[in-house]
Amino acid sequence: MLRSLVGSEMCIRDSLTLSYERTLEADVQMQESVIANLTSALQRSADEREDMAKRAKEREELLESTMDDLRSQLEACTLQLAAATSSSSQPQCPIDYQQHH
């Protein structure tokens, strides 16, 4: 048994349909906003990781350079000490230890 909708029933139906469509639109906008925020956060996180990796590499290179310099200085000191030990002269030291005792 089919029946036709009367005016007030059509109004209610249209009102519900319009309300449902607005709710769906709001949900879609909210989901798009969440996705945009997450995408932005992920990009910032990736950028921060990249910056951290770059800084870590720069620190590692600086440490390697410093270690190379220290090795060179140690080698030079060792050679000076060996040369001074093999000769009768004492190594030259900028500090007069006798004066401090």
C-alpha positions as CSV (number, residue, x, y, z in Angstrom):
1,M,0.0,0.0,0.0
2,L,1.7,3.2,-1.2
3,R,0.7,6.6,0.1
4,S,1.8,10.0,-0.8
5,L,3.6,12.3,1.5
6,V,1.7,15.3,2.7
7,G,3.3,18.7,2.9
8,S,4.4,18.5,6.5
9,E,5.9,15.1,6.0
10,M,7.8,16.4,3.0
11,C,9.0,19.3,5.1
12,I,10.2,16.9,7.8
13,R,11.9,14.6,5.3
14,D,13.6,17.5,3.5
15,S,14.7,19.0,6.9
16,L,16.2,15.7,8.0
17,T,17.9,15.2,4.6
18,L,19.4,18.7,4.7
19,S,20.5,18.2,8.3
20,Y,22.2,14.9,7.4
21,E,24.0,16.5,4.4
22,R,25.3,19.3,6.6
23,T,26.5,16.9,9.2
24,L,28.3,14.9,6.5
25,E,29.8,18.0,5.1
26,A,31.0,19.1,8.6
27,D,32.5,15.6,9.1
28,V,34.3,15.6,5.8
29,Q,35.7,19.1,6.6
30,M,36.8,18.0,10.0
31,Q,38.5,14.9,8.6
32,E,40.2,16.9,5.9
33,S,41.5,19.3,8.6
34,V,42.8,16.4,10.7
35,I,44.5,14.9,7.7
36,A,46.1,18.3,6.8
37,N,47.3,18.8,10.4
38,L,48.7,15.2,10.5
39,T,50.4,15.7,7.2
40,S,51.9,19.0,8.3
41,A,53.1,17.4,11.6
42,L,54.7,14.5,9.8
43,Q,56.5,16.8,7.4
44,R,57.8,18.9,10.3
45,S,58.9,15.7,12.0
46,A,60.7,14.6,8.9
47,D,62.3,18.0,8.5
48,E,63.4,17.9,12.2
49,R,64.9,14.4,11.8
50,E,66.8,15.6,8.7
51,D,68.1,18.6,10.5
52,M,69.2,16.5,13.5
53,A,70.9,14.0,11.2
54,K,72.7,16.9,9.5
55,R,73.8,18.4,12.8
56,A,75.0,15.0,14.0
57,K,77.1,14.5,10.8
58,E,78.6,18.0,11.3
59,R,79.5,17.2,14.9
60,E,81.0,13.9,13.9
61,E,83.1,15.6,11.2
62,L,84.2,18.2,13.8
63,L,85.2,15.5,16.2
64,E,87.1,13.6,13.6
65,S,89.0,16.7,12.6
66,T,89.7,17.5,16.3
67,M,90.9,13.9,16.8
68,D,93.2,14.1,13.8
69,D,94.7,17.4,15.1
70,L,95.2,15.8,18.5
71,R,96.9,12.8,17.0
72,S,99.2,15.0,15.0
73,Q,100.1,17.0,18.1
74,L,100.7,13.8,20.1
75,E,102.9,12.4,17.3
76,A,104.9,15.6,17.2
77,C,105.4,15.6,21.0
78,T,106.4,12.0,20.9
79,L,109.0,12.7,18.2
80,Q,110.3,15.6,20.2
81,L,110.5,13.5,23.3
82,A,112.3,10.7,21.5
83,A,114.8,13.1,20.0
84,A,115.4,14.7,23.4
85,T,115.8,11.4,25.1
86,S,118.3,10.1,22.6
87,S,120.5,13.2,23.0
88,S,122.0,14.5,26.1
89,S,119.9,17.6,26.2
90,Q,116.7,17.9,28.1
91,P,113.4,18.6,26.3
92,Q,112.4,22.3,26.4
93,C,109.4,22.9,28.5
94,P,107.7,26.3,28.8
95,I,107.1,25.8,32.5
96,D,109.9,25.9,35.0
97,Y,108.9,23.2,37.4
98,Q,111.8,24.0,39.8
99,Q,110.4,27.4,40.3
100,H,107.0,26.0,41.5
101,H,108.4,23.7,44.2
